[in-house]
Amino acid sequence: MQGRETVQFGEEAPETLVAMSNLGVAYAGIGRANEAVALLEKVYAVVQQRFSPNSSEAMNARNNLAQCYSVLKDLKRAESLSE
């Protein structure tokens, strides 16, 4: 993602991650689940490195990604994130 948020805050800044996550959720909401998953996987990878597993950031990233996997009927991956 190369939007204003990335330039202003940086690729791994919490503000950028929130913007990317919101965009991913929006993609899923308009039927662009494959794009949503790709974006949310990026968010989740960064969040795993920067935040504790029980942080609100990590829980939100896991939940958003799991929901997208569910939309794509990839229930095994969705369930693995819910454990």
C-alpha positions as CSV (number, residue, x, y, z in Angstrom):
1,M,0.0,0.0,0.0
2,Q,1.5,3.3,-1.0
3,G,-1.0,5.9,0.2
4,R,-0.6,9.0,2.1
5,E,-0.6,7.1,5.4
6,T,2.4,5.0,4.3
7,V,4.4,8.1,3.3
8,Q,3.5,10.1,6.4
9,F,3.7,7.4,9.1
10,G,5.7,4.5,7.6
11,E,4.9,1.0,6.5
12,E,4.7,-0.5,10.0
13,A,3.2,2.4,11.9
14,P,0.0,1.6,13.8
15,E,-1.9,4.3,11.8
16,T,-0.8,2.6,8.5
17,L,-1.8,-0.8,9.8
18,V,-5.2,0.4,10.8
19,A,-5.7,2.0,7.4
20,M,-4.6,-1.2,5.6
21,S,-6.9,-3.3,7.8
22,N,-9.9,-1.0,7.2
23,L,-9.2,-1.2,3.5
24,G,-9.0,-5.0,3.7
25,V,-12.4,-5.2,5.5
26,A,-13.9,-2.8,2.9
27,Y,-12.6,-5.0,0.1
28,A,-14.2,-8.0,1.7
29,G,-17.5,-6.1,2.1
30,I,-17.7,-5.4,-1.6
31,G,-16.8,-8.9,-2.8
32,R,-13.1,-8.5,-3.3
33,A,-12.2,-11.1,-0.8
34,N,-9.0,-12.3,-2.5
35,E,-7.6,-8.7,-2.4
36,A,-8.8,-8.4,1.2
37,V,-7.0,-11.5,2.3
38,A,-3.7,-10.4,0.6
39,L,-3.8,-7.1,2.4
40,L,-4.9,-8.5,5.8
41,E,-2.2,-11.2,5.6
42,K,0.4,-8.3,5.3
43,V,-1.2,-6.6,8.3
44,Y,-1.2,-9.7,10.3
45,A,2.5,-10.5,9.5
46,V,3.5,-7.0,10.7
47,V,1.3,-7.1,13.8
48,Q,2.7,-10.5,14.8
49,Q,6.2,-9.0,14.8
50,R,5.4,-5.7,16.5
51,F,2.7,-6.5,19.1
52,S,2.1,-9.2,21.8
53,P,-0.3,-12.0,20.7
54,N,-2.9,-10.9,23.2
55,S,-2.9,-7.2,22.2
56,S,-6.0,-5.6,20.7
57,E,-4.0,-5.1,17.5
58,A,-3.2,-8.7,17.2
59,M,-6.7,-9.8,18.1
60,N,-8.3,-7.5,15.5
61,A,-5.8,-8.5,12.8
62,R,-6.5,-12.2,13.5
63,N,-10.3,-11.7,13.5
64,N,-10.4,-9.7,10.3
65,L,-8.2,-12.2,8.5
66,A,-10.2,-15.2,9.9
67,Q,-13.5,-13.6,8.7
68,C,-12.0,-13.2,5.2
69,Y,-10.9,-16.8,5.1
70,S,-14.4,-17.7,6.1
71,V,-15.8,-15.7,3.2
72,L,-13.5,-17.6,0.9
73,K,-14.7,-20.9,2.5
74,D,-11.2,-21.6,3.7
75,L,-12.5,-22.7,7.1
76,K,-9.4,-24.6,8.1
77,R,-7.3,-21.4,8.0
78,A,-10.0,-19.4,9.6
79,E,-10.3,-21.9,12.5
80,S,-6.5,-21.9,13.0
81,L,-6.6,-18.2,13.6
82,S,-9.4,-18.5,16.1
83,E,-7.6,-20.9,18.4
